[in-house]
Every structure is written in C-alpha cells, then in structure tokens.
Amino acid sequence: MRGRKLRTTLVAAATVPVLFIATGCATLPTNTEPHALGTFEQRPDTVLDQAPADGMEPDLLLREFFAASANPTGNFEVARKYLTKEMGEAWKPSESTLVLDTFEISSRATTETNKRLYSVTGRIIGTLEPGGAFTPAHRGYEATMELVQENGQWRLSNLPNDVVVDRTDMRNHYEPRNLYFYDSTGQRLIADRRWVFSRVSSIGSALLAMLVDGPSDRIAPAITPTLPKDSTTVAYTGMKDGVYEFTGLAGADEQTRARFAAQIAWTLQGAGEVGPYQVSADGTGLLGDSLDVTTDEFESLNPVPVAEDGPDLYTLSNGTVSAVTDLDSVAPTKVERVAGLSSLGNISQIDIGDDGLYAAAVNVDDEHQSLVVGTLGGNSREVLVAGSLTRPSLEPDHSGAWVVEDGKRVMRAMRSPATGEVVVNEVELTLPDTISTTPVQGRNSEGAEEGATGEITVLRLSRTGARVAMVIDGHLVVGVVERREDGKRAIVNTVKYAADLDGSAVSADWQPDGSLLVGTSNRQAPIVRVDQDGFATTTLPSGNIGGPVVAVGANSEMMYITDSKVIMRMPTTTRDSLNWREVPGLQGVRAAPVLPKP
C-alpha cells in the first residue's frame, strides 16, 4: 500500500496536458625523422597497482605510464611512480582525462646519452570529465615527453599536465553506469551515463555520491532538481552495515524524499545491485520507519517503458500504413492496412504512439508536404505546410510533435492547454562548429544561426524527450532539449557522435536502453550501435544487408531495419547470426518500420 501511495505522490507532482500525437516514425527515401616504436597496446592489470620494474627501457616505461594513468586513485599515485621525484611533486594532472582511440610513440633525436625524447601522437575521441561523464571530441593529440635516468632508472622528467588513456584501457578499467534524474516536467527519469573506476570498493556507493553531486553539465539543461535548493547540505556519507547513509535531508518533505528514493532505487538496480536497498537519512529511514527502498514502489518511473497497447509493429510502404500483429505467436502474422489513415493521402513519414495518437508528413503535391496530427480512426488536422518535412517525432507524453521544415528549421507543434489550438513554434538550435555549413540565405531569425545550419534529414527525440538525435549532412549529432521559461524549447549542448562514420549516416533512432541504432551508406558498416554518450560505435552483423539502410527502429526485444530490398529484424540481445531475418508476413516487402512509442 505504501508503494501505491508514493507513486501517486510522485506523479501528482507535475501534470502535463496530453495533446494530439504519439510515437513511432518512419521514412523511406527512394633534423632526424622520428622512429616509430609502435602503437599503444593493452597492458596487464598489474600495471595499475605497482611501481615500474627495475631496468625498464624508456619506451616501455612510457607506455606503462599511460596504462597506469587509468588508475585515478590517490591523485594518480601509481602513475607518479613513473616520474622523477621533482616531476612527481610538480605534476598537476588536469581534472579532465583525454581518451584517445590509439596513440603512437616515436623517438626523437637527442645528443644527451642520459636523456630520451619521445613524440606521442594520437586521435582524441573524447574527454572523461570529473564525475565520470564522457563527452565526445574529435581532434588530434601531440605531446613531447622527456625521460632521464634517476638512480639508474629511467623516469619521466618533463610532460604536460594532461591525463591520457586509450580507449581500451578505459573500457577495461572503468564501468559505464547510469545515474537517474528527473526531466524538465518532473515526470520521468532520464539517464546520465557515468564511467566509474572498476576497483572502487562499491560501485553503488560511488554512484550515490555522484547522484548527490547532481547531473553532468551536458544534460543539466534538461533536468529538474529533486533535492532542496540548498543541496550542498545533502551528502552521501557512505555504506555502513549494508545501509546507504545520507545526511542533510531532515527538512525535506515526504514528496522530496520519495522522489529521491526513486532515483536511488533505479540507479542501484541499473548498476546490478540487488534490492531491496537499505537507505537512511539523518539516522532514520528515508521513507518512513523502514529502511527498505525498492523499484517496485516506483514502477511508474521505470526508465525503460514498454508499449502497452497497439500492434507489435506498424509499417509504412508506398504511402500506406499497415499494422502487424501476432509476430511471434503460433497464429499466423497479420498485416492489415490502417483504414483510419486512408483519408490523409500519400503518407511519406509517420510516428505513432501506443495510444493511437500520430503525427504524419503527407504529400500535398509535387512541391509541398503537410504535417498532420490526430488519432487513428479519429479526427486529424493539418498544422504545417512546407517544401519538405522530416519524419515527425512525438514527445514522450504524446502532447506534441517535432519535425524539420525544409531541412533547416526545427519546428514543434503543441496543442495549447488553454485554447485547444495547435501552436507551432521554431525550436532554437545551436550546432557544433564541426557541422557548420553554408547559412540559409536571406534568413536570420530567432532559432537560426548563420553559419551553423546544415541539411537536417533526420530528427528523433529520445523516449524521455531530454535528448535529440539528428542526421545533418550525413553526420550524427546529439543534443539536449532545454525547456525555456516561456515554455519554448531549445536544442543545446550539441555534439557530433560517431566521427568514424565519416558522413555516411542515413537513418537513426533511439533504442530502449538509450543507445542509438544508426543506418548508413557504408558497405563495411551498414548498421551500427552508438552508445548514449557517444563513447563507442559498434558495427552490427551485416551479412545479408544490401545498403544503404534507410530506416531503423527498435523495441526492447527486436531491432528493425530497411535496406535497399526489404524490411528485416534481429533480436536485440543476440548476435549469433551474421544475417538479419525478414519480418514474418512481410517477406519480399520493402517497408519502413514504425515502432509504437510508449
């Protein structure tokens, strides 16, 4: 009974009017030269714990220094053992860690027999910020390292204050986990991915300390604080006898405590910690007399929602939307045309929610498209006409839809709770410099920055609405949705992801776990998975894919793609086969997948 009461308290904190639309979307587009000593390779784990061995050659010692830099404990105590005494005292490691894909160590000429110079070069893929947040970056790295002999052993005597690790060492010695914070409406938990050094005594404790510190700078514009404004008084003091202990919450009301408890429970469960979790606040239970906190009490805030109604799948082919049911049952799969959309005309792209609300781009004539919103089998209305429209993307409460007009302007259609009328506003967009292209000629309005606009062919809101993924001139760009005081939205903190795709991205959509499924025109990697924070791009099996992959979609069980031939699928959890399978009932059919959005 307490669980029900708490859930009611949480949801009642913020009520948002439901508008006219919902999820699912689809589109179907018809001096001496340096001597190279080799690349940096994975080092044994013992390097993280011990001093360099006696008699170690200078190039090997330099490699092991970088490996030891993956251990941040004690202000890089182990890494300092590779430095001279003077340098060890003077070295001030930067707060951010540079993560390189790989790097190469090359010797440089020197006339001093007791000194060695090395040039270290590589490609930076991002930075690991204080608190474990990773931010992608795309630039080169170059530094000169000096080694001298001290007490008969080679040691680093001069180096920059950069902390540098390679991607392999970070993956081997850090674990990605999610913290959960409330979105701008206060109704949903959104993930803030962090990397935690795997040798901490308790991953759970490390995460809870980060949770109290608040969201990372990048996702912060989309977050509503849970703790009191003077949250500096709230502290995580550690785990004692199996109890996670907090202080500074004595003055917090029941609702604040319940909302904070939900964050704790989902963060710990996501980290693999087994509940129930015992949590105290200032010596008493966080939620009443009991110390126990579980996710069962906050199931309505599950960060990975599942579609509750509607068919297994919708498809869009030749302007017609069909519903696919009984996909994995004993009964034959049914593919039936959605009659309620027949009056709209030729639908080029659509997004459908599990409640039957939809937003669709409809061809008006050879030169124009309209954005139409409504309910399946119910009323609909035209809210925007443009030369071209991207596939619409519904907000998580299905109260609004986003679309890109003429490849340049991000538009948001939202029904006014006061009048019932649909209001369309431009969403301010700031793009990273790496995506800047020729400005829109003759336009310099609010929301359009000259020199910072490209051809936006895909725009997809995340399931929480806190992030947005875009394909701009073939590049994958991810931003954060900020809610302004006037109620309008802006896309901020945009970062280019998956630079190795080299402008070949064609389609993209979010997966339930927060990662991105991206279709490309690259024959070697036609379909890839991109981490939520952009850390890694993983090529998925592609044995029978005939690129480009022009449409993608996923739910918690299955991934769907459309290549140059047909619509196909593959389970999200298995990679045993190199080949994708055609969708039952749709063999030989080229259709775009439209997954009902929760």
Long-range contacts (C-beta under 8 A, 24 or more apart in sequence): 2-287, 2-288, 2-297, 3-294, 3-296, 3-297, 3-298, 6-258, 6-261, 6-287, 6-297, 6-298, 7-297, 7-298, 7-299, 7-300, 7-301, 9-254, 9-255, 9-258, 10-255, 10-258, 10-259, 10-262, 10-298, 10-300, 10-301, 11-187, 11-300, 13-186, 13-187, 13-255, 13-259, 14-185, 14-186, 14-187, 16-185, 16-187, 16-397, 16-399, 17-399, 17-415, 17-417, 18-397, 18-398, 18-399, 19-357, 19-373, 19-395, 19-397, 19-398, 19-399, 19-400, 19-414, 19-415, 19-422, 20-357, 20-359, 20-373, 20-374, 20-375, 20-381, 20-398, 20-399, 20-415, 20-422, 21-351, 21-353, 21-357, 21-358, 21-359, 21-373, 21-392, 21-394, 21-395, 21-398, 21-399, 21-400, 21-401, 21-413, 22-351, 22-352, 22-353, 22-354, 22-355, 22-356, 22-357, 22-358, 22-359, 22-394, 22-398, 22-596, 22-597, 23-351, 23-352, 23-353, 23-354, 23-394, 23-398, 23-595, 23-596, 23-597, 23-598, 24-314, 24-350, 24-351, 24-352, 24-353, 24-358, 24-394, 24-553, 24-594, 24-595, 24-596, 24-597, 25-349, 25-350, 25-351, 25-352, 25-359, 25-391, 25-392, 25-393, 25-394, 25-460, 25-509, 25-594, 26-314, 26-315, 26-316, 26-349, 26-350, 26-351, 26-391, 26-551, 26-553, 26-592, 26-593, 26-594, 27-316, 27-348, 27-349, 27-390, 27-391, 27-458, 27-507, 27-550, 27-551, 27-592, 28-316, 28-317, 28-348, 28-349, 28-550, 28-551, 28-562, 28-590, 28-591, 28-592, 29-506, 29-550, 31-109, 32-108, 32-109, 34-106, 34-107, 34-108, 34-119, 35-106, 35-107, 36-104, 36-105, 36-106, 37-104, 37-105, 37-106, 37-107, 37-118, 38-104, 38-105, 39-102, 39-103, 39-104, 40-66, 40-100, 40-102, 40-103, 40-104, 40-105, 40-122, 40-166, 41-168, 42-67, 42-168, 42-169, 42-172, 43-67, 43-169, 45-172, 45-173, 47-78, 48-78, 48-173, 48-199, 49-78, 50-78, 51-78, 51-81, 51-82, 52-81, 52-82, 52-153, 54-153, 55-153, 56-153, 56-154, 57-154, 58-116, 58-118, 58-147, 58-154, 59-105, 59-107, 59-116, 59-118, 61-147, 61-154, 61-155, 61-156, 62-105, 62-118, 62-120, 62-145, 62-147, 62-156, 63-105, 65-156, 66-103, 66-164, 66-165, 66-166, 66-169, 67-165, 67-169, 69-97, 69-163, 69-164, 69-165, 70-165, 70-169, 70-170, 70-172, 70-173, 70-174, 71-173, 71-197, 71-199, 72-97, 72-163, 72-197, 73-197, 73-199, 76-163, 82-155, 82-156, 83-155, 83-156, 83-157, 83-159, 84-148, 84-150, 84-155, 84-156, 84-157, 85-150, 86-157, 87-155, 87-156, 87-157, 87-158, 87-159, 91-159, 91-161, 92-161, 93-161, 93-162, 93-163, 94-161, 94-162, 94-163, 95-129, 95-130, 96-127, 96-128, 96-129, 96-130, 96-163, 97-127, 97-128, 97-163, 97-164, 97-165, 98-124, 98-127, 98-141, 98-162, 98-163, 98-164, 98-165, 99-124, 99-125, 99-126, 99-127, 99-128, 99-134, 99-165, 99-166, 99-167, 99-170, 99-535, 100-124, 100-125, 100-141, 100-164, 100-165, 100-166, 100-167, 101-125, 101-166, 101-167, 102-166, 102-167, 103-141, 103-164, 103-166, 108-144, 114-148, 114-149, 115-146, 115-147, 115-148, 115-157, 116-146, 116-147, 116-148, 116-154, 117-144, 117-145, 117-146, 117-147, 118-144, 118-145, 118-147, 119-143, 119-144, 119-145, 120-144, 120-145, 120-164, 122-166, 125-167, 125-499, 125-535, 126-534, 126-535, 128-165, 128-170, 128-174, 128-195, 129-216, 129-217, 131-194, 131-210, 131-213, 131-216, 132-174, 132-194, 132-195, 132-196, 132-210, 133-192, 133-193, 133-194, 133-195, 133-216, 133-217, 133-218, 133-533, 134-193, 134-195, 134-533, 134-534, 134-535, 135-218, 135-495, 135-533, 135-534, 136-495, 136-496, 136-497, 136-499, 136-533, 136-534, 136-535, 138-434, 138-496, 138-499, 167-536, 170-195, 171-536, 173-197, 173-198, 173-199, 174-198, 175-203, 176-531, 176-533, 176-535, 177-203, 177-207, 177-267, 177-270, 177-271, 178-267, 178-270, 178-271, 178-303, 178-514, 179-207, 179-210, 179-211, 179-215, 179-263, 179-267, 180-262, 180-263, 180-266, 180-267, 180-270, 180-303, 181-214, 181-215, 181-219, 181-223, 181-224, 181-226, 181-263, 182-223, 182-224, 182-226, 182-259, 182-263, 183-222, 183-223, 183-224, 183-464, 183-465, 183-466, 184-222, 184-223, 184-224, 184-466, 184-481, 184-482, 184-483, 185-224, 185-397, 186-224, 186-259, 187-397, 188-301, 188-303, 188-396, 188-464, 188-465, 189-262, 189-263, 189-266, 189-301, 189-303, 189-464, 190-219, 190-222, 190-223, 190-303, 190-462, 190-464, 190-466, 190-467, 191-270, 191-303, 191-514, 191-532, 192-216, 192-219, 193-514, 193-531, 193-532, 193-533, 195-535, 202-239, 203-271, 203-272, 203-273, 204-239, 204-244, 204-268, 204-271, 204-273, 205-236, 205-238, 205-239, 205-244, 207-267, 207-268, 207-271, 208-236, 208-244, 208-264, 208-267, 208-268, 209-236, 211-236, 211-263, 211-264, 211-267, 212-236, 212-246, 217-493, 218-480, 218-493, 218-495, 219-466, 219-467, 219-480, 219-493, 221-480, 221-481, 221-482, 221-492, 221-493, 222-466, 222-467, 222-480, 222-481, 222-482, 222-483, 223-466, 226-256, 226-259, 226-260, 226-263, 227-252, 227-256, 227-260, 228-252, 228-256, 242-278, 243-278, 243-279, 243-280, 243-291, 244-277, 244-278, 244-279, 244-280, 245-279, 245-280, 246-279, 246-280, 246-281, 246-282, 246-286, 247-281, 247-282, 248-282, 249-281, 249-282, 249-286, 250-281, 250-282, 252-281, 257-281, 257-286, 257-287, 258-287, 260-286, 261-286, 261-287, 261-293, 261-297, 261-298, 262-297, 262-298, 262-301, 264-293, 265-293, 265-294, 265-295, 265-297, 265-298, 266-295, 266-298, 266-301, 266-302, 266-303, 269-295, 270-303, 303-464, 304-512, 304-513, 304-556, 305-463, 305-512, 305-598, 306-512, 306-555, 306-556, 306-598, 307-354, 307-555, 307-595, 307-596, 307-597, 307-598, 308-354, 308-598, 309-354, 309-355, 309-356, 309-596, 310-352, 310-353, 310-354, 310-355, 310-356, 310-596, 311-596, 313-560, 313-583, 313-593, 313-594, 313-595, 313-596, 314-338, 314-350, 314-352, 314-593, 314-594, 314-595, 314-596, 315-567, 315-586, 315-589, 315-591, 315-592, 315-593, 315-594, 316-347, 316-349, 316-350, 316-591, 316-592, 316-594, 317-589, 317-590, 317-591, 317-592, 319-345, 319-346, 319-347, 319-348, 319-363, 320-347, 321-347, 321-350, 321-352, 321-594, 322-591, 324-583, 324-585, 324-586, 327-583, 327-584, 327-585, 332-585, 333-583, 333-584, 333-585, 334-585, 335-585, 335-586, 338-376, 339-377, 340-375, 340-376, 340-377, 340-378, 341-376, 343-380, 344-372, 344-380, 348-389, 349-389, 349-390, 349-391, 349-392, 349-592, 350-391, 350-392, 350-594, 351-391, 351-392, 351-393, 351-394, 351-401, 351-594, 351-597, 352-376, 352-594, 352-596, 352-597, 353-394, 353-398, 353-596, 353-597, 354-596, 354-597, 354-598, 355-398, 357-394, 357-398, 358-394, 359-392, 359-393, 359-394, 359-401, 359-403, 359-413, 360-392, 361-389, 361-390, 361-391, 361-392, 361-403, 371-401, 371-403, 371-411, 371-413, 373-401, 373-413, 373-422, 381-422, 383-413, 383-422, 383-424, 384-411, 384-413, 384-424, 390-456, 390-457, 390-458, 390-459, 391-458, 391-459, 391-460, 393-459, 393-460, 393-461, 393-468, 394-461, 394-597, 395-461, 395-465, 396-461, 396-463, 396-464, 396-465, 396-597, 396-598, 398-597, 402-427, 402-459, 402-461, 402-468, 403-459, 404-456, 404-457, 404-459, 407-455, 407-456, 407-457, 408-440, 408-443, 408-448, 408-453, 408-455, 408-456, 409-447, 409-448, 410-447, 410-456, 410-459, 410-491, 412-488, 412-489, 425-488, 425-489, 427-488, 427-489, 427-490, 427-491, 428-488, 428-489, 428-490, 428-491, 429-453, 429-479, 429-490, 429-491, 429-494, 430-479, 430-490, 430-491, 430-492, 430-494, 431-472, 431-477, 431-494, 432-477, 432-494, 432-495, 432-496, 434-475, 434-496, 435-472, 435-473, 435-475, 435-477, 435-494, 435-496, 437-473, 457-506, 458-505, 458-506, 458-507, 458-508, 460-508, 460-509, 460-510, 461-510, 462-510, 462-514, 463-510, 463-512, 463-597, 463-598, 467-510, 469-508, 469-509, 469-510, 469-516, 470-508, 471-505, 471-506, 471-507, 471-508, 473-503, 474-501, 474-503, 474-504, 474-505, 474-506, 474-521, 475-501, 475-503, 475-505, 476-501, 476-505, 476-508, 476-516, 476-518, 476-530, 478-516, 478-534, 495-534, 497-530, 497-534, 497-537, 498-528, 498-530, 498-534, 498-537, 500-537, 501-525, 501-528, 501-537, 506-548, 506-549, 506-550, 507-549, 507-550, 507-551, 507-552, 508-552, 509-552, 509-553, 509-554, 510-554, 511-554, 511-559, 511-572, 512-554, 512-555, 512-556, 517-552, 517-553, 517-554, 517-559, 517-561, 518-552, 519-547, 519-548, 519-549, 519-550, 519-551, 519-552, 519-561, 519-562, 520-547, 520-548, 520-549, 521-547, 521-548, 522-547, 523-547, 526-563, 527-552, 527-561, 540-570, 540-575, 541-570, 541-575, 541-577, 541-578, 541-579, 541-580, 542-578, 543-577, 543-578, 543-579, 543-580, 544-568, 544-578, 544-579, 544-580, 545-580, 550-592, 551-592, 551-593, 552-593, 553-593, 553-594, 553-595, 554-595, 555-595, 560-593, 560-595, 561-593, 562-590, 562-591, 562-592, 562-593, 564-590, 565-590, 566-590, 567-591, 567-592, 567-593, 569-593
